[in-house]
Amino acid sequence: MASLNFQAAFKGRYTRALIAFCAVLAVVSLTRGVANALRPGQSQDFAMVATWSLVWLLGDNPYHLAADAVANYPPHAVVFLTPITFIPPPLAPLIWSVTNVGLAPIAGLLAFKIFNPKAARTAAILFCLLFLSWAGLRVGLGNGQFSLLITIFGLSAVLLADRSSIAGGALLGLSLMKPHIGIAFFLWFLLTGKFRATAISLFVALLGALVFAARLGANPLTIAADFLSVLRLQFGGNGFANGATELRPLFHALIPSFTAAEIVNVIVIIGLLAGVVLIALEHHHRGLEHSQLMLLSLTCLWSLLAVFHNSYDLILMVIMLAALCSDHFPRSSASTRFDLAVFWFLQVAMVLEISGLWWKLAKRIDLSAAWLSWPAHFDRVLCLFAFLFVANRVRTARFARQNMPAIDNCLPDPSL
């Protein structure tokens, strides 16, 4: 087996220049994100979540608000995010955007360290800078999103999974405040047999839901029904909300019949999940315990393909790229060059965000022709490619631990 050899792509004397270039790109991207967050009408997601929590604090049900303002976070999220209601509204966009800027390198570092625990500082810095330049991160900053915080909860849960079931389970429960993100980490805990932590995470979510219901003096089952009713309204039927990464809108674009497209989508999503489960069972049977972390990239990619995600949730791809750099990622010497190309292709795609660029272009010129709508599905196809790429490699992993150095041994020493 061979490593993802960045040495072949970058000579030692170019490493500092590469880091400097990535740093400039990251600063420009983050600055734009913060600037967008401070514009009137932006940071709308933060304001909306704060409104939901405030409505609940005042004793009203945020699941009974008007359709354009109704809460679609689960009850325990509304409860646990209540502290944000105490931030003065005029300062909230600045405080939250600066907080997210601080959280961003933590997310990149956590993802990298999970897969590359012995990595050199240079490698970690470069990987974080690459992540900080992603368009999804910038969009999330501008919208005042919570995806970054939730992803950090999930990554932290994974990092603590083998050290403390209680801490890992609690953090996993917090990641479920955005279920479409938390489900990726929850599935990984299930597939790797960490059942105590998953039970604790469900207890955390249940506890929050009970507090939510108690404040309103309502039956918890009624609250659950209200929440599910909102999800059904927003994501069910012919008028379902289209996300940026899930396969469902792609099938509807390909198949004229609504019912047939829905059936195909369910079959494909279940099939992809079954594939992940079979890979996990096979690796467990063969004793490939060191490959457990590879499953995390698959569960994250499956989440992106299976359920609604906006473009800022593409930050979950950081886990796949960190896995690609790992010394546990299955590759042969013949595939190293291809893996390197995949890494940089995905990095460029995350920076450019083709679907977002096409959406902006569509607002300026007439793109009414049917064939011109296909670039809007770029992110879906990209996530599907990434899933199949990783699944194929993980499926073919062998018993022996791959004898290949981590990325920190592949990056050149900047002092050279």
Secondary structure, DSSP 8 states (H G I E B T S, - for coil): -----GGGTS-GGGHHHHHHHHHHHHHHHHHHHHHHHTSTT-SHHHHHHHHHHHHHHTT--GGGS-TTT---S-HHHHHHTGGGGGS-TTTHHHHHHHHHHHHHHHHHHHHHHHH-TT--HHHHHHHHHHHHT-HHHHHHHHHT-SHHHHHHHHHHHHHTTTT-HHHHHHHHHHHTTSHHHHHHHHHHHHHTT-HHHHHHHHHHHHHHHHHHHHHHT--HHHHHHHHHHHHHHHHSSTT----SS-SHHHHHHH-S-HHHHHHHHHHHHHHHHHHHHHHHHHHHHTT-GGGHHHHHHHHHHHHHHHS---GGGGGGHHHHHHHHTSTTS---TTTHHHHHHHHHHHHHHHHH-HHHHHHHHHTTS---SGGGGGGGGHHHHHHHHHHHHHHHHHHT--SS------HHHHS--TT-
